[in-house]
Amino acid sequence: MAANQNQSIEVACPDCGATLKIDLATRAVISHTAAPRKRTFEDFESAARSMREQEGRKESLFRQAVDAEKNKNDLMEKRFAEALRKAKESPDTGKPLRDFDLD
């Protein structure tokens, strides 16, 4: 049993690639070695191309937000007119009921 207490195993994490050293006796992690970081871009050109594409997406989103803001007033007027039309079409039930009226 004394020989087993000093033994440990190394296990590679299948998700992140980190290496864990586990003590067999206590079943606790003794050490953790992080996986090497993966490079996001292979070269400078691909990084620059990605930045240019991202700028184009930002500009497109900004234009859409500006257009939506320009049309916001018209949209609110249409919603108000629709709500007013529905209110006129629904029958008037008189005074609204209160909780103590039901007792």
Sequence and secondary structure as in RCSB ss.txt:
>XXXX:A:sequence
MAANQNQSIEVACPDCGATLKIDLATRAVISHTAAPRKRTFEDFESAARSMREQEGRKESLFRQAVDAEKNKNDL
MEKRFAEALRKAKESPDTGKPLRDFDLD
>XXXX:A:secstr
 HHHHT EEEEE TTT  EEEEETTTTEEEEEE      S SSHHHHHHHHHHHHHHHHHHHHHHHHHHHTHHHH
HHHHHHHHHHHHHHS    S   GGG  
